[in-house]
Amino acid sequence: MAWFAEEVLSQEALAERLRALLQGEKPLVLPGAPDGLAALIAKRLGFQALYLSGAAYTASRALPDLGLVTLNEVLERAKDLVRASGLPLLVDADTGFGGVLNAFRAAREFYEARVAAIQVEDQVLPKRCGHLEGKALVEPEEMAAKVQAIKRAAPSLFVVARTDAYAVEGLERAIARAKLYAEAGADAIFPEALPTEEAFLAFRRALDLPLLANMTEFGKTPYLKVEDFARLGYQMVIFPVTALRLAAKAYERAYRVLLEEGTQVGLLSEMQTRAELYNLLNYEAYEALDRDLARSLGLPQEEGQGEEG
């Protein structure tokens, strides 16, 4: 929990840490963390950076991924992940939440929230999931202007420029767009929904800046392993919705058992225990802080706090 860390890192420090992680021999794996609890678990298991997926976040709000959520909504969730983990966070900022000026404002807001990196894409609103048909693109110059605006608003923000052009305009035009976005100041390129290893390799051969691969499920990209992306020359791999899909199935199973059996006893072995949850949440540190504050003010101290229900 970042609140109890010896040092709370600044946005600049988190962005610099992300840049350093991209210099490693293996691609940086960024798991999608739909909420603060997921972020904390990911950190405990050893992940060094996280991804806030627009698709996963909107699904957690029971909404489709059609650009329906606002900047402030995504910003609040991003703050949760940074606070919970203290790790560099890459946030899916969709199309920048509007035009060029909107992208400028979004960059400032994410910078102030200590977000290390944001991803912005070249679709028009209402945008669609990158692995669906029917996408439409803005002119490449407009997307380049958004990248420039973001870098002007927050120079330390690591900017990942995503292009959905492969499915709409073909490989050559997609690469041309990526080159333009790189010239505009993008720190990395995210070619979305590539269907073959050859397409991934074509981007690598054409560009000399970090590349991000999206290893989502049930999409157009074949199931490649992280080592495959390393061989193809990619520096980042996101798994945006994996955890959320599994969590949704777990919700479904739990509710079905409750309806059919009238008890959760058969599910206990699959659950995180109370002790495990409290350990994850650093419960004792909060209680100790509460006692210290009460003692310093001469307030009565209560015992036995923390029961659920």
C-alpha positions in Angstrom: 0.0 0.0 0.0 1.7 3.2 -1.2 0.4 5.2 1.8 2.7 3.2 4.1 5.7 3.1 1.8 8.9 4.7 3.0 8.8 6.9 -0.1 5.9 7.8 -2.3 7.2 8.3 -5.8 6.4 11.3 -7.9 4.9 11.0 -11.4 8.4 11.8 -12.9 10.0 9.0 -10.8 7.3 6.5 -11.8 7.6 7.4 -15.4 11.4 7.0 -15.2 11.0 3.7 -13.6 8.8 2.5 -16.4 11.4 3.7 -19.0 14.1 1.8 -17.1 11.9 -1.4 -17.0 11.7 -1.2 -20.8 15.5 -1.6 -21.1 15.3 -5.2 -19.7 16.1 -8.3 -21.8 12.5 -9.5 -21.6 9.3 -7.7 -22.5 7.7 -5.9 -19.6 4.4 -7.7 -18.8 1.6 -5.4 -17.7 -1.4 -7.2 -16.4 -4.8 -5.5 -16.5 -5.8 -4.5 -13.0 -9.5 -3.5 -12.9 -9.4 -2.2 -9.3 -7.2 -1.5 -6.4 -7.4 -4.9 -4.9 -6.3 -6.5 -8.1 -3.4 -4.0 -8.3 -2.3 -4.9 -4.8 -2.4 -8.7 -5.6 -0.4 -8.1 -8.8 2.2 -6.2 -6.9 2.5 -8.9 -4.2 3.0 -11.5 -6.9 5.9 -9.6 -8.4 4.6 -7.6 -11.3 6.5 -4.4 -11.8 4.0 -2.3 -13.7 0.2 -2.3 -14.3 -2.3 -1.6 -17.0 -5.7 0.0 -16.6 -7.8 -1.3 -19.6 -10.7 0.8 -20.9 -12.5 -2.3 -21.8 -12.1 -3.9 -18.4 -12.9 -0.7 -16.5 -16.1 0.0 -18.5 -17.1 -3.7 -18.0 -16.6 -3.3 -14.3 -19.2 -0.4 -14.6 -21.6 -2.8 -16.5 -21.0 -0.8 -19.7 -19.8 -1.7 -23.1 -16.5 -0.5 -24.5 -17.9 2.3 -26.7 -16.2 5.4 -25.2 -19.0 5.9 -22.7 -16.9 6.6 -19.6 -15.6 10.0 -18.8 -12.1 11.3 -18.0 -13.0 11.8 -14.4 -14.3 8.3 -14.0 -11.2 6.7 -15.4 -9.0 9.1 -13.5 -10.5 8.1 -10.2 -9.9 4.4 -10.9 -6.3 5.2 -12.0 -5.7 7.0 -8.6 -6.9 3.8 -6.9 -4.4 1.7 -8.7 -1.4 4.0 -8.1 -2.3 4.4 -4.4 -2.8 0.7 -3.9 0.3 -0.4 -5.7 2.8 2.4 -6.0 3.8 0.9 -9.3 4.1 2.6 -12.7 0.6 2.5 -14.4 -0.3 2.7 -18.1 -3.8 4.0 -18.5 -6.0 3.4 -21.5 -7.1 7.0 -22.3 -9.1 5.9 -25.4 -9.2 8.8 -27.9 -8.1 11.3 -25.3 -11.7 11.9 -24.3 -12.4 14.2 -27.2 -10.4 16.5 -29.4 -6.9 17.8 -29.2 -7.7 20.2 -26.3 -9.4 17.4 -24.4 -6.3 15.3 -24.8 -4.2 18.2 -23.4 -6.4 18.4 -20.3 -6.4 14.6 -19.9 -2.6 14.6 -19.9 -2.5 17.2 -17.1 -5.0 15.3 -15.0 -3.2 12.0 -15.4 0.1 13.7 -14.6 -1.3 15.1 -11.4 -2.6 11.7 -10.5 1.0 10.3 -10.8 0.1 8.1 -13.7 3.3 7.0 -15.4 2.0 6.5 -18.9 -1.2 6.9 -21.0 -2.3 5.2 -24.2 -4.2 7.2 -26.8 -5.7 5.8 -30.1 -6.6 7.0 -33.5 -10.2 5.9 -33.7 -13.2 8.3 -33.9 -15.9 8.5 -31.3 -17.8 6.5 -30.5 -14.9 4.1 -30.5 -15.1 0.3 -30.7 -13.1 -2.5 -29.2 -10.0 -2.9 -31.3 -10.8 -6.5 -32.1 -14.2 -5.8 -33.6 -15.2 -4.8 -37.1 -16.6 -1.4 -38.0 -13.9 0.8 -36.7 -13.4 4.3 -38.2 -10.2 6.5 -37.9 -9.4 10.1 -37.5 -7.1 11.7 -39.9 -3.5 10.9 -39.0 -2.6 14.5 -38.5 -5.3 14.9 -35.8 -3.9 12.0 -33.9 -0.4 13.4 -34.3 -1.7 16.7 -32.9 -3.1 14.9 -29.9 0.3 13.3 -29.2 2.0 16.7 -29.4 -0.6 18.2 -27.1 -0.1 15.4 -24.5 3.6 15.9 -24.5 3.3 19.6 -24.3 0.9 19.3 -21.3 3.0 16.7 -19.4 6.5 16.2 -20.9 7.3 13.4 -18.4 4.2 11.4 -19.3 5.2 8.3 -21.3 2.9 8.3 -24.3 1.9 5.1 -26.1 0.3 5.9 -29.5 -2.1 3.2 -30.6 -3.1 2.7 -34.2 -6.1 0.7 -35.2 -5.3 1.2 -38.9 -4.3 -2.3 -39.8 -7.9 -3.5 -40.0 -9.1 -0.3 -41.7 -6.3 0.8 -44.0 -3.9 -2.1 -44.2 -0.3 -2.7 -43.1 1.5 0.0 -45.0 -0.8 2.8 -44.0 -0.8 1.6 -40.4 3.0 1.7 -40.3 2.9 5.2 -42.0 0.6 6.4 -39.3 2.8 4.9 -36.6 5.9 6.7 -38.0 4.0 10.0 -38.0 2.9 9.5 -34.4 6.5 8.7 -33.4 7.7 11.9 -35.1 5.0 13.8 -33.1 6.6 12.7 -29.9 5.1 9.3 -29.0 7.4 7.3 -26.7 6.0 3.9 -27.9 3.7 2.5 -30.6 0.8 0.1 -30.0 -0.3 -1.6 -33.3 -3.7 -3.0 -32.4 -5.4 -6.3 -33.5 -2.5 -7.7 -35.6 -3.5 -11.2 -36.8 -0.1 -12.7 -37.6 3.5 -12.8 -36.4 4.5 -11.4 -39.7 2.5 -8.2 -39.1 4.1 -7.8 -35.7 7.5 -8.2 -37.2 6.8 -5.7 -39.9 6.2 -3.0 -37.4 9.4 -3.9 -35.6 11.4 -3.6 -38.8 9.8 -0.3 -39.6 10.2 1.5 -36.3 13.0 2.0 -33.8 11.1 2.9 -30.6 9.4 0.6 -28.0 6.5 -1.4 -29.2 3.5 -2.7 -27.3 1.6 -5.9 -28.0 -1.9 -6.6 -26.9 -2.4 -10.3 -25.9 -6.1 -10.1 -25.3 -8.4 -13.1 -25.4 -11.0 -14.1 -28.1 -9.6 -11.5 -30.5 -7.8 -11.3 -33.8 -4.3 -11.9 -32.4 -3.2 -15.5 -32.0 -2.2 -16.6 -28.6 1.5 -15.8 -28.4 3.6 -16.2 -25.3 5.7 -13.4 -23.8 8.8 -15.1 -25.2 7.3 -15.0 -28.7 6.9 -11.3 -28.4 10.5 -11.0 -27.2 11.6 -12.8 -30.3 9.5 -10.4 -32.4 11.2 -7.4 -30.7 8.4 -6.0 -28.5 9.2 -4.3 -25.2 5.7 -4.4 -23.6 2.9 -7.0 -23.5 -0.5 -6.2 -22.0 -3.0 -8.7 -20.8 -5.9 -6.2 -20.4 -9.0 -8.2 -19.5 -7.6 -11.6 -18.4 -8.2 -11.0 -14.7 -11.6 -9.4 -15.1 -12.9 -12.3 -17.3 -11.8 -14.8 -14.6 -13.3 -12.7 -11.8 -16.6 -12.5 -13.7 -16.7 -16.2 -14.0 -16.0 -16.5 -10.3 -18.9 -14.2 -9.5 -21.2 -16.3 -11.7 -20.1 -19.5 -10.0 -20.5 -18.1 -6.5 -24.0 -16.7 -7.1 -25.1 -19.9 -8.8 -24.0 -21.9 -5.8 -25.7 -19.6 -3.4 -29.0 -19.8 -5.4 -28.9 -23.6 -5.8 -27.4 -24.7 -2.5 -28.3 -21.9 -0.1 -24.8 -21.9 1.5 -21.3 -20.9 0.6 -19.7 -23.8 2.5 -18.8 -25.7 -0.7 -16.9 -22.6 -1.9 -14.7 -22.0 1.1 -11.7 -23.8 -0.2 -11.7 -21.5 -3.3 -11.9 -18.3 -1.2 -9.2 -15.9 0.0 -9.4 -16.2 3.8 -10.1 -13.4 6.2 -6.5 -13.6 7.4 -5.2 -13.5 3.8 -7.3 -10.5 3.0 -6.3 -8.5 6.1 -2.6 -9.3 5.4 -3.0 -8.1 1.8 -4.7 -4.9 2.9 -2.0 -4.3 5.5 -4.8 -4.1 8.1 -2.5 -4.1 11.1 -0.7 -0.9 9.9 -4.0 0.9 9.7 -5.0 -0.2 13.2 -1.6 0.8 14.5 -1.9 4.2 12.9 -5.4 4.6 14.4 -4.0 3.8 17.9 -1.1 6.1 17.5 -3.4 9.0 16.5 -5.8 8.3 19.2 -3.0 8.2 21.8 -1.5 11.4 20.6 -4.9 13.2 21.1 -5.7 11.5 24.3 -8.8 9.7 22.9 -10.2 6.4 24.2 -9.1 3.4 22.2 -11.6 0.7 21.2 -10.7 -3.0 20.9 -12.1 -5.6 18.5 -12.7 -3.4 15.5 -12.8 -4.8 12.0 -15.6 -7.3 11.9 -17.3 -7.7 8.6 -21.0 -7.4 7.8 
